């Protein structure tokens, strides 16, 4: 399913399994719920990515150590 967003709207997606993603990044289907522990594990890594600019538009970010989902 492809959806067109207005050109002035920018957003990223947080995936439990793959971390921070651009909307164009395609990933395989998975079924996993997000938990408080996963949120804590992802938070610092995502904050760092955003502070340094998230420029990799084709690939998901590298998950922080300890997140092997």
C-alpha positions as CSV (number, residue, x, y, z in Angstrom):
1,X,0.0,0.0,0.0
2,X,1.4,3.3,-1.0
3,X,0.3,6.6,0.5
4,X,1.2,10.0,-0.7
5,X,1.9,12.6,2.0
6,X,2.1,16.3,1.5
7,X,5.6,17.4,0.5
8,X,6.0,19.5,3.7
9,X,5.3,16.6,6.0
10,X,8.4,14.7,7.3
11,X,8.2,11.8,9.7
12,X,10.0,8.6,10.7
13,X,8.7,5.3,11.9
14,X,9.8,3.5,15.1
15,X,9.8,-0.3,14.5
16,X,10.1,-2.7,17.5
17,X,12.2,-5.0,15.4
18,X,14.1,-2.7,13.1
19,X,14.4,0.6,15.1
20,X,14.1,4.0,13.4
21,X,13.0,3.8,9.7
22,X,12.1,6.2,6.9
23,X,8.6,5.7,5.5
24,X,10.1,4.4,2.2
25,X,12.1,1.6,3.9
26,X,10.6,-1.7,3.2
27,X,10.8,-4.4,5.8
28,X,9.4,-8.0,6.0
29,X,6.2,-8.5,7.9
30,X,6.6,-9.3,11.6
31,X,4.2,-9.4,14.6
32,X,5.7,-8.2,17.8
33,X,4.2,-5.9,20.5
34,X,6.2,-3.1,22.0
35,X,6.9,-3.3,25.7
36,X,8.2,-0.8,28.3
37,X,11.5,-2.6,28.2
38,X,11.9,-2.3,24.5
39,X,11.0,1.4,24.6
40,X,13.7,2.0,27.2
41,X,16.2,0.1,25.1
42,X,15.4,2.0,21.9
43,X,15.0,5.5,23.4
44,X,18.6,6.4,23.8
45,X,19.7,5.0,20.4
46,X,16.8,6.9,18.7
47,X,17.6,10.1,20.5
48,X,21.3,9.9,19.4
49,X,20.2,9.2,15.8
50,X,17.9,12.2,15.7
51,X,20.5,14.5,17.4
52,X,23.1,13.6,14.7
53,X,20.6,13.7,11.8
54,X,19.0,10.6,10.4
55,X,20.1,10.5,6.7
56,X,20.0,6.9,5.7
57,X,16.8,6.8,3.7
58,X,17.1,3.2,2.4
59,X,18.1,1.2,5.4
60,X,16.9,0.9,9.0
61,X,19.3,2.2,11.7
62,X,21.5,-0.2,13.5
63,X,19.8,-1.5,16.6
64,X,21.6,-0.8,19.9
65,X,23.4,-3.6,21.6
66,X,21.1,-5.9,23.5
67,X,18.2,-5.6,21.2
68,X,18.1,-8.8,19.3
69,X,14.5,-9.0,18.1
